[in-house]
Each structure stands twice: as structure tokens, then as C-alpha cells.
């Protein structure tokens, strides 16, 4: 089922390739959905994708928003960087 959904998303991306991008987030909502389906089970990926699409509206300023696993890794890296700076200043 995941492979089918990913193929549908690739079809959507091919159909809208020449149009101006309108997504407020990076990665785009379709790329976010592909990453979610590649990394999580079908039901959790579907929930993540629907939640992302609901947040993609004019009232949200958007920005960088990776799938949750990557957010956790990013936070750990940022914390490690802050600790290195703190140790260097001491």
C-alpha cells in the first residue's frame, strides 16, 4: 500500500512540475509525505501527512519542518553544538 501511495504522490509531482510552487514549508508537502511513508508505517505516515496539509494554509508562516524523526536528530545535533560552544567558552 505504501508503494502505491508513493507512486500516486510522484504522479502528482510530475503533473504539477511546471507550475509555481505554493507550499510554505521545506520540504514541500508532497516530499514530506514521501519521506513519512518511507520511514513510518502506513497509518502514522497518513496522520503526519494529513496534519501537514492542514497546517499548510495562509495563517501559518511555514518554514523548515522535517518529519519527526529528523526533528529529534536535529535537536540532538543543535544541543551537541551548544554544549561544544559552552565548553569552548569556559
Buried (B, 14 or more C-beta within 10 A) or exposed (E): EBEEBBEEBEEEEEEEEEEEEEBBBEBBBBBBBBBBBEBBEEEEBBEBBEEBBEBBEEEEEEEEBBBEEEEEEEEEEEEEEEEEEEEEEE
